[in-house]
Amino acid sequence: NNTNSSNADASVLDQIHYAETAVGDEICGLETRILKFCGYGKCYIVANKMSPDSFVQMAILLAYYRMYGTVVNAYESVLTKGFLHGRTEAMRSTTPEAVAFCHAFCSRVTSREDKVAALREAVRSHSALVKEAAAGRGVDRHLYALKCIASKYQDTGTNASLTLPDLFSNAAWKALNHTILSTSNCGNPSLELFGFGPVVPDGFGIGYIIKDNGISYTVTSKHRQTQRFVQMLQNTLESIREMIGSAGSLQVSRHHMAACKDEESAPPPPPPKEQSLSATNGNGIYYLEDYDFYGETKQLSSPRITSELEKSDASLRSLSSNSEYVSNVMRKQALDLRSLQNVGVNVSSNDLGSSGNLA
């Protein structure tokens, strides 16, 4: 018995060793680079009347186009939190308007005004598709569910007459599901970084966090010149700002810097107003006021600037001569336990108590 036990223990240790080496191959096969861009962020983009998330998506597509000369399939996960047990829908960022913007930006004969107009049109188109996906009107999840159902019947032989439709074996479907740029926007500014691996061997995984005055990226690939792509992404963001003009950014920066300098002499902030709910586009999905579509941050009335924060974020401020670290940001309202239990459930204003939380 002791001999058998020893042999079993040795076998388990061998399997652990083999598993560790297999995981090591996966780790070594993945390259990760980060970009903490501080030239501008949500405040500047909103000041120029564009959606921050759509703006960042266009910058990613443009950076790839400038580096490789082609526009590729891109994927963005969109929350479907307006539905019970809602998770995500897929949104495809490579729209005809996005392709037109990439071509216009890199054109040597297109005027600056036309390039800005192409950017605004691409952002508008992207924002509209994101809202459709969040409202459950996407196509990826629906088609994938149909494919899974058909495959299940085929595997079990429940319905011999049911065959997998030709759609799921043609070139268009294969191209749609070979995602070179897999992206996701994390709306929590409390995180420093977040990311994930590429979904195809020749792709990039791009996780980003849009903050008031900066954008953090985590870019991964299976050694596809990741650092060069990150540098191109930073250059692209700076080039877009130069194209648009810096007037809006300077105005935003001065506003925040003035708020920081007046912190000690400022009167106490007024009590927070009661929050209400408002519907969007009559689709039955409700959102709290003072939150944007992605739950991004709202500037605190009394920004907390300390020497410790300044020291910890010195690397951020050193990336760009145009950047200014101005404030620490947080979500406007924390969720209580009852609210967390109702995440994903449609609610109306009648369901709110006096505190603005779910009654």
N, C-alpha and C positions, 0 to 999 in steps of 0.2 A: 504493500500500500504506500509506503513511504517513497519507494522508487517511482511509482506511478505519479504521485503528487509532485515529486521533484521534476519529472519529465513535463508534467502539465505546466508547472510554474515557468520552466525554461521556454516552453512553447509560447506562453503568453508574453514573456519578455521579448522573444524574437519578433512576434507580431507587432508589439509596441515599437520596436526598433525600426521595422520595415515601414510602419505607418508614419513614423517621425521623418524618415528620409523622403517619403513621398510628399509629405507636407512641405518639407524643406525645398523640394524641387519647385513646388507651386509658389512659395515665397520668393525664391531666387528668380523665378521666371517673370515676376511682376515688378515693374518700375513705378515708383510713386514720387511725384514732385508737387510742391505747393506754391501757390502765388497769393500773397496778401497785398492786393492792390489798394493803394490809399490815395490815388489821384482824385477820386470822387466815388459817390455811392448813390443810395436811394434819393437823398435830398436833391442832388444835382439833376438826376434823371427826371424826377417828378417836377422839378422847376422848369424843365424843358417839355413838360406835358407828354411824357411817355411812360408806359408801364415798365417798372424796373426789371421784372422777370423777362418780359419779351425783349427788352433792350439787351440784357445779358445773353439771351439765346442768339440774337443776331450777331453779337460780338464773337460768340463761339464759332458759329458757321463761317463768319468772315475770316477769322483767324485760320481756320482749316483751309479755306479757299485761297488765301494769300500764300499759304505754305505749300499746298499741293496742286493748286490750279483746277480744282474740281469741287463741286458741291455734293455732299454725300448724305446718306440717310441718317437722320437724327431723331432721337427719342427723348421725350420728357415725360416723367410721371406726374400726373395731376390727381390731387386728392378728390375723392367723391364722398367727402364727409357729410354732405347733405342728406345721405341716405343711411338707413339702418344697416349697420355692419358694412358700410361703404369703405372701400380701400382705395384703389387707384384706377385710373384710366390712362391709356397711352395717348400722348399728343405728338404729332409729327411736325417738327419745326421747319422742315425743308419745304416750305410753301413756294408757289410760283413768285410771290412777292419777295420772299427771302432770297431766292435765286437772282431775281432782278436787282435787288440791292447789292449783292456781292459783285455782280457784273458792273453795276454803275460805279461802285466805290473804287474798283480797280481800273476803271476806264480812264484813259489819259485825255479824253475829249469831253467827258461829262462835267458840267459845271458844279460848283459846290452846292448851289441851291437845289439842283436836281438830285444830287447825292443825298442831301438831307431829306428831301421829299420822298425819295425811295426808302430811306430808313424809316421814316414815319409810317409809310404805307405797310412796310413789312411788320413793324411793331403792331400796327392796328390789326392786321390780318391774324397775326399770332395770338393776340389777346382775345380775339373773337373765338378762335378755335379752342383756346384753353377754357373759356367759359362754357362752350358747348360740351367739352369733355367732362368738366366738373358737374354739369347738369345731366350726365348720363347719356349724352348723345354722341359718344365716340363710336368707333368701329372696331378697334383692335380686340377688346375684351369680348365683344359679341361674336366676332368671327372665330376667335380662338375657342370659345365655349362650344360653338357649333362643330368645330373640328374635333374637339374632345368627345363630344357625344357620338359623332359618326365613327370615330376610332374605337370607342367602347363597344358599340354594337358589332363592329367588324371583329374585334378580338374575342368577344364572347359568343359570336354566332347567333345572337338573339334574333337578328333580322338579316337574313342572308341577302335580301334584295337591296339592302342599304349599302351603297358604296361611297367611298370618300369622294366628294365633288372634285372635279378637275381644278377648281380654283386653288386648292391647297397643294397642288403639285406643279403649278405653272411658274414661269420666271418672275412674274410680278409679285407673287406671294413670297417667293424666296428672297427677292430683293428687299421687300418690306420688312422681313424678319432678320435681315442681316444688318444690324444696327452698328454703324461705325462710331457714331457719337451718342453714347448713352449718358444722359444728363439727369440731374435731379436738383431741385432747389430746396434747401432746408431753411424753413422760415424762422428758426430759433436763433436769435442773435446771441444767446448766452453761450453757445458753442463756439469754440475757436475754429475748428475745422471739421469737416466730415467728408467721407468719400467711399468709393467702392471700386471693384475691379471692372475691367472691360467685359462685355458680354460676348464678344467674338475675338478670335485671335488677332485680327488686324484692326481692332478698334481702340477707342479711348473711353475710360470711365471718368466722368466729370461731375463732381459734387461741388456745389457752391452755396455760399451764405451771403445774402445781400444785406449790408449794414448801412446805417445812415450816411457814413462818410467813407465807405470802403467796401470791397468785395473780396471774399476769401474763396480760393479755389483749391481743390485737391484733384489732381489729374493723374490717372494711372493708365498704363498700357503694358503690353508684353514687349517692352524695349523698342518702341516706335519713336525714337527721338523725342521722348517726353519733355525733357528740359527745353529743347528747341521750340516745341509747341507752346510751352508755358511762356517763353520769352516772346513769341509771336503774339500770344494772347494779350500780354501786357502792352506791347507795342500797338496792337489793334485798338485797345481801349483808349490809349493816349491819342491815337490818330483820329478816332471818332470824336473825341472831345475837341481836338483842333479843328475838325471839320465843322462841328456845330458852333464853336465859339465858346470862350470861357466866361462870358459876362454872367451867366446864370450861376456858375460855380462860385465865382468870387463873391457874389451877393450872398449866397448861402453860407459860405465860410465866414464872412464878416458877421453875419447874423449870429452864428453859433459862438464865435469868439467873443462877441460882445456879451452874450449871455453868460459865458464863463467868467469874464472879467467882473461882471456885475453881481456875481453869485452872493458875495458876502453882504452887499448893501441891498439886495433885493428883498421886498416884503415877503411874508409867508405866502405860499401858494394857496389859492382858493380851494375849498373842499371839492372833491371830484363830483362831477355831475352824474346824475343817474343815467345809466346807459339803456338804450332801447334797441329793439330789433327792427331791421328793415329788409324787405324782400328785394330780390334782384330779378328783373326781367319777368316777373310774374310766374317764375318756374317753381314756386313753393319752397325755395331754399332761402334760409334766413341767416343773416350775419349780424354780429354786434357792430354798432356804430363805432367809429374811430379805429377800426381794424380794416386794413385793406384786404384784397382778395387772398393774399398769401400769408396773412397774419404777421406782416413785418412789424418793425418797431416804431414806437412813437417817442419823440424826444421828451426826456424828463424836464419838469419845470425848474429843477435845481440840479444840474449835472454834477456828478461826483468825479472830480478830478483830484487825484492824489499822486504824490511822488512815486508811490509803488506802482500805480497803473502806468504812469508815464515811463517808468523804467522797464516794466514788463513789455510794453508795446513799442520800445525803441526801434525794434527791427521793422515794425510796420511803417513807422514814420520815415525810416531811412530809405525805403524802396523808391519813393518818388519825391522830387523836390517840390512838387505842386501840392503834396498832401499835408493836411493839418489834423493832428489828433485832437479832438475837441470835447468828447464826452463819452461817458459810459451809458449804455442804453439797456432797456429791459422792456418786457411786455407790460402793457398798461394795467391789466387786471389778472390776478392769479385765479386759477380754477379751484373751486372747492370740491370735496369728495362727491357731492351730489351732481355737480356739473360733469365731472369725469365719468360718472356712471351713465350719463345721457349723451356722451359724445357719439355723433353719427345719427342722432335722432332729430327729426325735424321738429322745431318748436316755433311757437308764435309769441307775440308780445304778451298775451294773456297768461303765459306760463311763467312769466318773470315775477319775482318778488320785488320788494322795495329796494333790495340791495343790488339788483341787476343780475342775480343768479337765478337758476331754475328753482321754482318754488317746490 
